[in-house]
Amino acid sequence: MFGNLANHTNEQAHYVATDFQPKSRFTVYQYSLSHEQALPKSFAFNLGVNGQFADKTLDSSQKMLLGGLYGVRGHQAGVASVDEGHLVQTELKHYLPLFSKSLLTSSVFYDYGWGKYYKHSGFLARGVNNSVKLQSIGAGLSLSEAGSYAINASVAKPLGKKIENADKHQFWFSAIKTF
């Protein structure tokens, strides 16, 4: 992804200093790999790896969120936003046909993410840590019917070093209906 940040609105005249120039060019390389391996007796093993590299310190809108439902699920979404980060998610699933077309999926998972808050950290005070590592374990249930609906719930517990003001567990719930 390539981008330019600039402020081309009439808000500049009213809300910011006249010398405000939020112009910046950046390059971000993102990757995502995943594989689901079928196992005997309706089990499957999922492995997913994704992340991003940046050529410079990014605006907050371009950073990768390491925590949250699509990251390390035992941590809140905003706990760590990084310029460069990587995420590994492993999951053991069991599929159980339910009703006529529905599928109940139970899972246990482990997530591990790491990254650098800022690509260039020269402006940070001495002793400030520029890196972060997050990990969690959890379990989930999903009831779905292809092309119709999906109801997902999971609970996750953070592992390792405690993050300040972090919850002990995260509960995630989503419901989707397709039309």
C-alpha positions as CSV (number, residue, x, y, z in Angstrom):
1,M,0.0,0.0,0.0
2,F,1.3,3.4,-0.9
3,G,-0.2,6.6,0.4
4,N,-0.1,10.4,0.9
5,L,-1.4,12.2,4.0
6,A,-2.6,15.7,3.5
7,N,-5.3,18.1,4.8
8,H,-7.4,19.4,2.0
9,T,-10.5,20.6,3.9
10,N,-11.9,23.9,4.9
11,E,-11.3,22.9,8.5
12,Q,-7.7,24.0,8.3
13,A,-8.7,27.7,8.3
14,H,-10.8,27.3,11.4
15,Y,-9.2,24.7,13.7
16,V,-5.5,24.5,13.1
17,A,-2.5,26.7,13.0
18,T,-1.8,28.3,9.6
19,D,1.6,26.5,9.3
20,F,0.0,23.1,9.8
21,Q,1.3,20.8,7.1
22,P,0.3,17.1,7.6
23,K,1.9,16.0,4.3
24,S,3.6,12.7,4.3
25,R,4.4,9.9,1.9
26,F,4.6,6.3,3.2
27,T,4.8,2.8,2.0
28,V,3.3,-0.2,3.8
29,Y,3.8,-3.8,2.8
30,Q,1.2,-6.2,4.2
31,Y,1.1,-10.0,4.0
32,S,-1.4,-12.7,5.0
33,L,-1.0,-16.4,4.8
34,S,-3.4,-19.1,6.2
35,H,-4.0,-22.8,5.9
36,E,-6.6,-25.1,7.3
37,Q,-5.6,-28.8,7.5
38,A,-8.4,-31.3,7.8
39,L,-7.8,-33.9,10.5
40,P,-9.7,-37.2,11.2
41,K,-13.0,-37.3,13.1
42,S,-14.3,-33.8,12.0
43,F,-11.3,-31.9,13.4
44,A,-9.2,-29.3,11.6
45,F,-6.1,-27.3,12.4
46,N,-5.8,-23.7,11.3
47,L,-2.6,-21.7,11.1
48,G,-2.6,-18.0,10.1
49,V,0.3,-15.5,9.8
50,N,-0.1,-11.9,8.9
51,G,1.7,-8.6,9.4
52,Q,3.0,-5.4,7.9
53,F,6.3,-3.6,7.2
54,A,6.5,0.2,6.9
55,D,9.2,2.4,5.5
56,K,8.7,5.1,8.2
57,T,6.8,6.0,11.3
58,L,3.1,6.0,10.4
59,D,0.1,8.1,11.2
60,S,-2.2,6.3,13.6
61,S,-4.7,5.5,10.8
62,Q,-2.1,3.3,9.0
63,K,-0.9,1.4,12.0
64,M,-1.6,-2.3,12.6
65,L,-3.7,-3.2,15.7
66,L,-2.1,-6.2,17.4
67,G,-5.0,-6.8,19.9
68,G,-8.7,-7.4,19.2
69,L,-11.0,-9.9,17.5
70,Y,-8.7,-10.1,14.4
71,G,-5.5,-10.0,16.4
72,V,-4.4,-11.3,19.7
73,R,-7.9,-12.0,21.0
74,G,-7.0,-11.9,24.7
75,H,-6.3,-8.2,24.5
76,Q,-8.4,-5.2,23.6
77,A,-8.3,-3.8,20.1
78,G,-6.4,-0.6,21.0
79,V,-3.9,-2.0,23.3
80,A,-1.0,-1.9,20.8
81,S,-1.0,-0.1,17.5
82,V,2.3,-0.7,15.7
83,D,4.1,0.5,12.5
84,E,5.6,-2.9,12.0
85,G,3.9,-6.0,13.4
86,H,3.4,-9.7,12.9
87,L,0.7,-12.0,14.1
88,V,0.6,-15.8,14.4
89,Q,-2.8,-17.5,15.1
90,T,-3.2,-21.3,15.7
91,E,-6.6,-22.9,16.2
92,L,-7.8,-26.5,16.7
93,K,-11.5,-26.8,15.5
94,H,-14.1,-29.4,15.7
95,Y,-17.1,-29.4,13.2
96,L,-20.5,-30.8,14.2
97,P,-23.4,-30.8,11.8
98,L,-26.5,-29.4,13.5
99,F,-30.1,-29.1,12.4
100,S,-30.6,-29.6,8.6
101,K,-27.9,-27.2,7.2
102,S,-26.2,-25.6,10.2
103,L,-22.8,-26.3,11.5
104,L,-21.6,-25.9,15.1
105,T,-17.8,-25.3,15.4
106,S,-16.0,-25.4,18.7
107,S,-12.4,-24.3,18.9
108,V,-9.4,-23.7,21.1
109,F,-6.7,-21.2,20.0
110,Y,-3.4,-19.6,20.8
111,D,-2.4,-16.1,19.4
112,Y,1.0,-14.4,19.4
113,G,1.7,-11.0,18.1
114,W,4.8,-8.7,18.2
115,G,5.9,-5.4,16.8
116,K,7.5,-2.0,17.0
117,Y,5.3,0.9,18.0
118,Y,7.4,3.3,15.8
119,K,9.6,2.5,12.8
120,H,12.1,5.2,13.8
121,S,12.3,5.7,17.6
122,G,15.0,8.4,17.9
123,F,12.4,10.8,19.4
124,L,11.5,8.5,22.3
125,A,12.8,9.3,25.7
126,R,15.7,7.1,26.9
127,G,14.4,3.9,28.5
128,V,11.1,3.9,26.7
129,N,10.4,0.4,25.2
130,N,9.6,0.6,21.5
131,S,8.6,-3.0,21.1
132,V,5.6,-5.1,22.2
133,K,4.7,-8.8,22.5
134,L,1.2,-10.1,23.1
135,Q,-0.1,-13.6,23.5
136,S,-3.3,-15.3,24.6
137,I,-5.2,-18.5,24.7
138,G,-8.9,-19.0,24.4
139,A,-12.0,-21.0,23.2
140,G,-14.8,-20.3,20.9
141,L,-18.1,-21.5,19.5
142,S,-19.7,-20.7,16.2
143,L,-23.1,-21.6,14.8
144,S,-23.4,-21.0,11.1
145,E,-25.3,-21.9,7.9
146,A,-23.5,-21.1,4.6
147,G,-25.0,-18.1,2.8
148,S,-27.5,-17.4,5.7
149,Y,-26.1,-16.6,9.1
150,A,-23.2,-16.9,11.5
151,I,-23.2,-16.4,15.3
152,N,-19.7,-16.4,16.9
153,A,-18.6,-16.2,20.6
154,S,-15.2,-16.6,22.1
155,V,-13.4,-15.9,25.4
156,A,-9.7,-15.3,25.6
157,K,-7.1,-14.9,28.4
158,P,-3.9,-12.9,28.0
159,L,-0.6,-14.6,28.8
160,G,2.8,-13.3,29.7
161,K,3.7,-9.8,30.8
162,K,0.7,-7.7,32.0
163,I,-0.3,-4.6,30.1
164,E,-1.3,-1.7,32.2
165,N,-5.1,-1.2,32.6
166,A,-5.7,-4.4,30.7
167,D,-8.7,-6.7,31.4
168,K,-8.1,-10.2,32.7
169,H,-10.2,-11.7,29.9
170,Q,-11.8,-10.6,26.7
171,F,-15.2,-11.8,25.5
172,W,-16.1,-11.4,21.8
173,F,-19.5,-11.9,20.2
174,S,-20.7,-11.3,16.7
175,A,-23.8,-12.1,14.7
176,I,-24.1,-11.9,10.9
177,K,-27.1,-12.3,8.7
178,T,-26.7,-12.4,4.9
179,F,-29.5,-11.4,2.6
